[in-house]
Amino acid sequence: MIVPSLSQQDVELLRADTPGVGQLIHFNNAGTGLALQTSLHAVKQHLDLEAKIGGYEAAASAKAELDGFYTALAALIGSKPHEIAYVENATRAWDMAFYAIDFREGDRIVTGRAEYVSNYVAFLQMKRRKGIKIDIVEDDADGQIDLKQLQSAITPRTRLIALTHIPTFSGLINPAEDVGEIARKAGVLYLLDACQSAGQIPLSVSEIGCQMLSGTGRKYLRGPRGTGFLYVSDQVLDQLDPPFVDLQSAEWIDEKTYRLVPGARRFETWERYVAGQIGLGVATTYAIGFGMERIGNRICALGAQLRSELKGITGSNLHDKGARKGGIVTFTLEGEPAEQTKSRLSESSINVSVSTASSARIDLPERGLDSVVRASLHAYNTEDEIELFVKALRRIGEKSPRK
């Protein structure tokens, strides 16, 4: 069945619920999405309650809203609520899963060129600590992880496949489901970094086949900063040992013994940003209400439109890879550093970001790039905003020297 995109009425509603759209053109959703009014209200309301009655008391009174977070995130990715943990950001969520694996000397991790640098330095740390090996799978002709090479890279010592679903520095959407099938057949753990894909495209952990998935609240879900989540499948809980525990994640039995709590909440800590957890649950429920297939279709369509428009700008070079592409669009203008393009766009009240080689050490330098401009669209962005963006770039191009 073909799922339609959002209607014009849907887009107008999204914009009405997004206060920031009246101030500027925000094409930096891969950094932080513009705050959703209902999520913002939920956060402020809880903070006000904390100020009035106390933090512990406010948290106790918000039990239903806190429980709703687990239900909402489970619905977003097709898991069970008890397989979800609330974590303060995507990096820490990913860390909690990765460092829970009992790596042994000689174990191997398989990853691809799209892997985020924060994840890769964790591989390097584990290499130094335990003597593991890191196998980097090259891209195929389309620029996504090469599935044949991935299959060939797996050995009896392969312990983990770690994949970044959508990199921070490209429009690429990696074939996560195909990777999951390879991992399943090989009996290898599979950790998916969904930092940029949660809220941008539909996610189903059963279709993807990953046992662990990490995500953030601040990007395409448009929840508060300082919020994230971790999915851990029931099937692998007994293979993972949380890197640290507290009274939230474990029960003290006696002076020599403790017991981990059931489910993914063994990866949580007791102290948390309670208002943020509530706000992320609200933001996730809001996205689900529109339908992630419909939201994803619009975001991908807007990304395709922007790429098409950029091809018509003299001196513009696109740098997106992949057979399937999303709402992140990366490019450079000839004769101008990416940071300068960002600055000039800011003068026209247009937000973009710059991805540098420091966050893509095994990708951008390989392509001879030190930085790219990143324009990342969301469903509340409009075709008219794209036209204004392109006009601004044309003006910049007229003023920029050519090499």
Secondary structure, DSSP 8 states (H G I E B T S, - for coil): -------HHHHHHHHHT-GGGGT-EE-BTTT-----HHHHHHHHHHHHHHHHH-HHHHHHHTHHHHHHHHHHHHHHHT--GGGEEEESSHHHHHHHHHTTB---TT-EEEEETT--HHHHHHHHHHHHHH--EEEEE-B-TTSSB-HHHHHHH--TTEEEEEEESS-TTSSB---HHHHHHHHHHHT-EEEEE-TTTBTTB---HHHH--SEEEEESSSTT---TT-EEEEE-GGGGGGB--SS--TTTEEEEETTEEEE-SGGGGG--S---HHHHHHHHHHHHHHHHH-HHHHHHHHHHHHHHHHHHHHTSTTEEE---SSSB-SEEEEEETTS-HHHHHHHHHHTTEE-EEEEGGG-TTTGGGGT-SEEEEEE--TT--HHHHHHHHHHHHHHHHHS---
